[in-house]
């Protein structure tokens, strides 16, 4: 099991830092978004799209107290 697959770290700013993008590509579970990560609805959409693009099909973005839906591609290996 990849130890990154259970991590959901937070980060500062409204753009995905390179260290987060790199770890998403290496299998990190996703990120936890806070108020400091959200500017406008359009910016939030770009950020979550970037999380999915960098991390692949099964990455998550979570907001404390709620889950933020991110479109995911269906795994063709799943029934």
N, C-alpha and C positions, 0 to 999 in steps of 0.2 A: 504494500500500500504506500502510495506517495504521501508523505506527511503534509505536503502543501494542500492536499485535497480536502482538508478539514479547516483551512484558514479562511477567515473573512475579515481582513484588516481594514481599517479606515485610513484616510489620507487627507491632506490639506489641499484646498483649491477646487476649481471647477473643471479642470482638465485632468485626464488620467496620467499620473506620473509614469515615467519610463520604468521605474523599479516595479511598479504594480503591473504594468503591461507585460514586462518580462516574466514575472512570476505567474501571471494568468496563462501565458503561453506554456509555462512549465507545469501547469496542472493545478494551480491554486483554485480553491472552490469559488471565489468571487470576492466582493468587497462590501463593506458596510458604509453606506452613504449617510452623511450628516448634513445639517443646515448649511455648513460652510461649503458643501459641494454643489449646492443648488442655487442657480441664479434665476433663469427663466425656464418655462416649460420647454422651449426649443433647445436651450443649452443642456438641460437634463436629458432630453432625448438623444442629443449627440453623444453625451457622456455614456449613457447606457448602451447605445449602439456600439461605441468604441469598446466597452467592456465585453460585449458579445463577440465583436470582430476579433479582438485580441485573445480572448479566452476560449472561443469555440462554443459548442452547442450546449454545454451544461454548466454555465457559470451563473452566479446569482449576484444580485445587488440587493442589499437589505437596508431598510431604514429602521432605526430603533423603534420598536413598538408596532411596526407593520412591514409587510413584504412588498417590494416593488416589482411588479410584473415586467419581465423582459421577454420578448419573443425569442423562442428557441427553435432550432431545427430539430425535427424528430430523428432519433437515432434509428437508422435502418436495421440495426441488429435487434432492436426491441420488438417484442410481440405486439 
